Amino acid sequence: MDVAVKLFKLIVAAGLTAFALCGCTLLAIADAAGSAVVYGVKTTVNVLDAVTPDIVNKKK
């Protein structure tokens, strides 16, 4: 019975570790996707500013 308890604890620990790593992976993917969106928007704004500077930078 002692071996069964140790085996159960090992399985539970392995399952929790796998679950935690999946959560970290998901956060890393979401962070990378968010960064890509931010840089994409910045690039778009810079291109529009270069093409049409009089619209984006209105002179007073």
HUHU-V250725 format. One record per run of one state. SS is the DSSP state (a for helix, b for strand, c for the rest). FROM is the first residue (numbers start at 1). TO is the last residue. Records with the same first field share a line. If there is no record, write none. Layout:
SS: FROM-TO / FROM-TO
This chain:
c: 1-1 / 52-52 / 57-60
a: 2-51 / 53-56
